[in-house]
Amino acid sequence: MANATPSSVSEDVIQDLTERFYGEVVLPDDDGYDDAREVWNGMIEKYPVIIAYCSGTADVISAVNFARENDLLVAVRSGGHNVAGSAVCDDGMVIDLSEMNGVWVDPDERTAWVQAGATLGDVDHETQAFGLATPLGVVSDTGVAGLTLGGGIGHLRNKYGLSCDNLASVDIVTADGEHRTASEDQNEELFWGLRGGGGTFGIVTGFEFDLHSVGPEVATGFVVYPGDLAVEVLRAFRDYEESAPNELTTLVSSGVFPEEELFPADVVDEFKIAILGMYADAPEEGETVIEPLRELGEPLADFSGKIPYTEFQQLFDEDYPDGMRYYWKSLYLESLSDDVIDRSIEWAEAAPSPLSTVDVWPLGGTITDVGLEESAFAGREAPYLLGVEANWEVPGQDETNIAWARDCLDDMRQFSDGSVYLNFPGFYEDSDEMLETTFGDAYDRLVALKGEYDPTSFFSSNQNTEPTME
């Protein structure tokens, strides 16, 4: 049963919107309302008064103008996960771009134009037809828009950089209802902010990405070791990473991984540590490079080998189903010291849910080639990112799982400057402090940019950078 409060917007005004809107407009009394208001994270229960499915940029402009003229809170939903739940709001308007999911590839120029409602899988499907790819994330159901605006850490990061580093231009509708293009030659300051500064400056309707030769097959490593070797394996992994080539991008995940089809019955519910890696060049060469990661101990399972790039991109999809409960936080680490390793493993073992993990993302490589003058993304100099994923199924366990993730981050903050990856933000608790700490010297520049393009904080549902009021 819908629980949205009655809108202050009259039926006549809403009728005016629907008449000039090409997409579907869903209201609380409509049969499809409850499905339309749901988002990927099952924890989120919010009740907007209008959900507007945009068919194109003209609909986005109409929706922005309508919300502004009627003083409605706005949430923007693009294509994917939005773990923080800010893609939907109570008593306001959801501007939904999920139907705008087209991808157009120019194989000669090695570029792709991607609408903001597309997912990683949509992009990979089109670009791999030409043996091309752009750096995106690690789960194919993830939306391109939120991932890219928050930076975009994925399997190609060390070789080709972040998602935002591969942007050639961005189309955006700002709070005044104007459509703008941002690039190195147009609205350059806005382009800087959109490259890793978050989605607080407007509604992006499309991205132009640079593409690179990747696949169709890639060499991959996927090795799972028993939990009693976790500290030993992670220390050996750290030593290996010190001389690993940029073509190899890796990820270490510690948790139970209760996959009955992958592990023997006697270990399926035991603590484990997994190492994942992909080589972004010749597969035969990559298999040689990955081999040492398969020999850090006696593995429980080894799924390494050459597989299609698109298959590797989908490897985690089944682990993150719609409607499960998620709470993710992060910290950039100053090092992967013995103390960091010991504490991270202890916290992973203490997770109240067998679906939760503590992850270590090695950074570096091409990520460090882009300076703060070129992109707002923070964290380029950090050698590692710590990701804490609380994933669980039972609503009654919310408090316990959220507390575990927060306590873990509070403890691990001693090994960090306190900055976070915007795509793993919890629920944006203490948002102002988090953003100031994360962006550091760039924060004032982002505030000024917000003041220029959204002086009234019309877009405030996500990691909002409050403008300076004159």
Buried (B, 14 or more C-beta within 10 A) or exposed (E): EEEBEEBEBEEEEBEBBEEEBEBBBBBBEBEEBBEBBBBBBBBBEBBBBBBBBBBBBBBBBBBBBBBBEBEBBBBBBBBBBBBBBBBBBBBBBBBBBBBBBBBEBEEEEBBBBBBBBBBBBBBBBBBBEBBBBBBBBBBBBBBBBBBBBBBBBBBBBBBBBBBBBBBBBBBBBBBBBEBBBBBEEEBEEBBBBBBBBBBBBBBBBBBBBBBBEBBBBBBBBBBBBBBEBBBBBBBBBBEBBEEBBBBBBBBBBBBBBBEEEBBEEEBBEBBBBBBBBBBBBEBEEBBEBBEBBBEBBEBBBBBBEBBBBBBBBBBBBEBBEEEBBBBBBBBBBBEBEEEBBBBBBBBBBEBEBBBBBBBBBBBBBBBBEBEBEBBBBBBBEBBBBBBBBBBBEEEEBBEEBBEBBBEBBEEBEEBBBBBBBBBBBBBBEEBEEBBBBBBEEBBEBBBBBBBBBBBEBBBBBBBBBBBEEE
